[in-house]
Amino acid sequence: MPTVVQLPTGRMLTVRSAADAFLDSLGNPNTVRNYGIGVGKTAARLGEARPLATVADDEIGEVLELLWGNSAVNTWNARRAAVLSWLTWCRERGHDAPAVPAWTKRLAVPDSQTPARSKTAIDRLIARREVHLREKALWRMLYETAARAEEILSLNIENLELAGRRAQVKAKGARAKTRRRGQAREDFVLETVYWDAGTARLLPRLLKGRSRGPVFVTHRRPGPGKAVSARDVCPETGLARLSYGQARALLDEHTAVRGPGTGWDLHEWRHSALTHLGEQGASLLMLMAKSRHKKPENVRRYFKPSPEAIAEVTSLLAPGDIKR
């Protein structure tokens, strides 16, 4: 629960003391860390010792522009949101504080530049003889589940329901379960991902009778100088969990055509899956259920129909007396 913080009274409330009190009131360490960047750098640029009441609205806007005006859209929005929350928090507690000026607007998030690969290209890549079974299973699972790579790589065999073709994953931003009195617990709310026949054919061959430990493992045991969590080591083979970096390098190795680093990205499986489902007529609500997005605009950024799909749907506008 958020900490109740008593702010200093009167005009002696300085920029620094207001920033510290606001950050101390936040209960989530991740929020403190993220907000601390925007609030801390803004306070330092304004002058930490000056009274907060002497800061003008336009000064806030000018500092934001100076610090993050040339940053990526998501960075700009995050820093602006942190400063907005800070100043709103101060005013709600009866203190004279500036506001983020209207001309310092939140920016619209641009469409993702991650491409969606064609289904033919995906099938051909996974069918290649030189591709190892582990990569085949991983790529097919990423595509059929439309899950994030981190979620699939973190799966343990115990999480799999092979008969039902599903598994529970700790999703991005998963919230810890709470007891009635609000105490945080170590376990998290899990979400279910589903796969189909392609993954179902490959997984039993990949597991080879293993019943515990990471689903996707390396081909070598970790070296003596490498510290690895017990959860990330297969108790039956001693092999370590395949990391995101290793999985990304393996995909690049098989898809790069203009040198290292030019191949496909792991996130493209998710983009491709949602695009293909949308092209086949899946509704927005169904795409949100599959991707587990909470906002429709987030799903829209993943949908990149091919020219052929757009041409196909355009044919529905042809005059009724014309047969294709």
N, C-alpha and C positions, 0 to 999 in steps of 0.2 A: 504494500500500500504506500502511496506517496507520503513523504515526510512533511509534517507541519513545520514551517519555518517562519520565525518572527523577523520581519524586515525592520531595519533601523527606521526611526521616525524622523520627521522634519526634513529640511532641505539638505541635511548632511548625508542623505542617501547618495552615495557615489555610484558611478557607472560600474566599478568593480564589485562593490558590495551588493548591488542589485543583481549582477550577473551571478555571483557566487550563491546568493540566496535562492535564485531561480534554479540553478543546477542542483543545489542541495535538496530541493523539493521533489526532484524526479526520482521515482523509485526504481526504474529499470536501468541497469548499468549500460546496456546498449544505447538507450536513449540519451543518457548522460554523455556518453562518448561522442555520439553523433551531433547532438546539440552543442556540446562543448566547443566544437570546432568553429561553428558559425558565431555563437555568442562570444566566445573567448577572443577571437580575432577582431570582431566588431568592437568589443569593449576596448581592446588595446589600441585600435586605430582612433577611436573617439577621444581617448584620454581617460585612463582608469580612475584618476583622482578627482576629476571634475564632478560636480553634482549632476545627477541624471536629469534633473528638471531644467538644466540649461541647454540640453541638447535639442536641436530643432529637427522637425520631421525630415526636411531636405538633407540634413547631415546624414541621417540614417540611409537615405537613398543613395547619396553620393559614396558613402563607405561601401555599401553593397556593390555598387557599380565598379568601384575601384578594386575591390578584392576579388569579385567573382563575375564581373561583367563579361569576360571573355571565356568563362568556363563552359563546360557542357551543360545542356539544359537541365538535366537531373541534378547536377551539382548546384546550379543557380537556385533551383526550386527548393532544394533541401536547406541551403544556407538561409535563404529568405524566410522559409517557414520557421526555422529555429529562432531567428531574430524576432519575427512576428509573434511567436508564442511567448518569448521572453518579455517583450514590451507590453503585450496584452495582460500577462500575468501581473506585472507591476501596477498597471492602471486599475485592474480589478481589486487590488488591495489598497486603493485610495492614494496612490502616489502619483505625483506629476511625472509623466514619462512621455517621450515622443511616440509617434506612430510611424509605421512603414508607409511612406507616401504612396498615393494612388498611382503615380506614374512609374513606380517600381513594381511592375506586374509579374505575376506568375506566368511562366512561359508554357505554351502547349508542347507536350512531349512529341517529338517527331516519330514517324513510323520507323520501326526497326529496319536496319539494312541487312539483317540476316536473311539469306536467300532460302527459298523452299525448293528442294530438289525434286525432280520428277520421280514418279513411282517406278518407272522403267530403270532410271539410273540407280535407284536404291536397290532394286532387285538384282541388277547386274553386279553391283559392287559386292553384295552379300554372297552372291553365288560364285564369286571368283575362287578358283582352287587354291591360290596362294594365301588366301585369308584364313587365319587360324579359327578354330571352332569358338574360342573364347570371344574373339572380336565379332564373329557372326552372331553369336547369341546376344552380346551386349548391344550391337547396333539394331538388331531386330527387336529387342525388348524396348530400347529407347523409342523406336519408331511406333511400335504397336501400343505402348502405354502412353505416349506423348508426355512422358514425365521428364523432369529435369535430370540431367546427368548425375548430379550429386546425390539425388534421391535413389537412383538405381544402383550406383556404385556403393552406397552405404548399406544395401540390403544384405541381410544374413539369410542363410538357408532356412532358419527357423521362422523367418517372416513370410515364406512362400506358402501359398495354398495351391499346389500344382493341379489338383483335380478341378478346382474352381477357376484356374487361370487368373489369379489375382494375388496381390501382396499388399501389406500395409507399410507405408513409408513415413518417415518423419519429414514433413513438408517444409518448404522454405518459410521461415518466420513462424514455425510451429510454436504455439503457446503451451507453457507448462500447465498440467492439470493442477487444480487447486482444491484444497479441502474447504469445508464449510466456513472455517474461520480465516480463510485466506492465506494459509501458509503454502508456500510454493513446494512442489514435489519434483522429484527428479525425472519422472516420466512425462511424456509429451502427448498432446493430442495427435493421433495418427490419421492418415488419409489413405484411401484404397486406390490402387492403380490396377488396370486390367490389361491383359494381353490376349493374343489369339493364337491360331494354329502354328504360325511360323515360330514364335517363341516356344510354344508348347513342344514342338518337335526337337528343338535344340537344347533346352534346359536339362533334360535327363541325361543326355550325352555329356554335357559339360560337367555336371555334378559327379558322375561316375560313382554313385553310391554314397557320396559324402552326405552327412546328415546335419552337420553343424558348421558354423563359421561363415566367413564372407562368401557370397556367391561368386564374385569375380576376383580372382587372385593372380598374382604374378607367377612367372615360371621359376623364380628362384627364391630361396629363403632370404630374409633380411640379413645383412652383414652383421658381424659382432659389434660394430661401433654404432649401429643405428637403433635408436630407441623407438619401439613400436608398441602401441597399446595392445593389451591382450585381446581386446575385441576385434582388432584388425589383423589377427593371425589365425589361420585355420588350425584348430586343435588336432586335426587328424593328419595334416600334411606338413604343417609348419610354414606354409606359404603365406605371404603377406597380402593384404587387400590391395587390389589395383587402385592406384590413385587417379585423381582427375587429370593431373599432368601427364601421367603415363598413358591414360586412355586417349587423351587429346593427341599426343605424339603418334600413337599407333594409327589413329584415323588419318592424320596428316600424311603419314608414311604411305598409305595406300591410295590417297586421293590427290596428293600434290602433283601438279603438272608443270609448275614453273619454279621448282626448288622448294626447300623446306619452308614451312609456314604458309604455303599458298593453297593447302588442301581444305577440305571441309572442316567445319567446326562442330563440336558435339551438340551445340544448341540447335543446329539445323535439323536434327531429327524431330524435335518438338515442333518447329515451324512447319516442316514438311507434313507431319501427321495431321496437324490441325487444318492446314490448307487443303489436303486431300479429302478430309472428312467434310469440310465446307463445300468443296466442289461436288461432292456426292449428295449434297442436299441436307446435311446435318444442320439442325436449327441452332441459333445462337445459344439458347439455353442448354442444348445438348453439348455444344462445344465448351461452354463454361463448366459443365459437369465433368467432361472428359479432362479438361486442362486444369480444373480446380481453381480457376481464376474467380475472383469475387466481383470484378468490375467488367462490364461489357467492352469498354474501350481498350482494356488490356488484351482481350481476345482478338479484337479487330486488328491490332498491330501484327498478329501472327498470321492473318489470312492474306495470302498473296496468290490469287488464282492465276493460272497460266493463261497465255493468249488463246490457247485452244479452248479452255473452259469458258472464257468470256465469249468467244465466237459461238460456242455451242448454246449458251444461254441467250445470246442475241437472236438466234434462230427462232426463238419463241415469239418474236415480234413480227415475223413474216406474215404477209396476208394469208387469210384462212384458206384461200383457194389455190395456194401454191404448195405443192408437195416437194419435199426435199429428196 
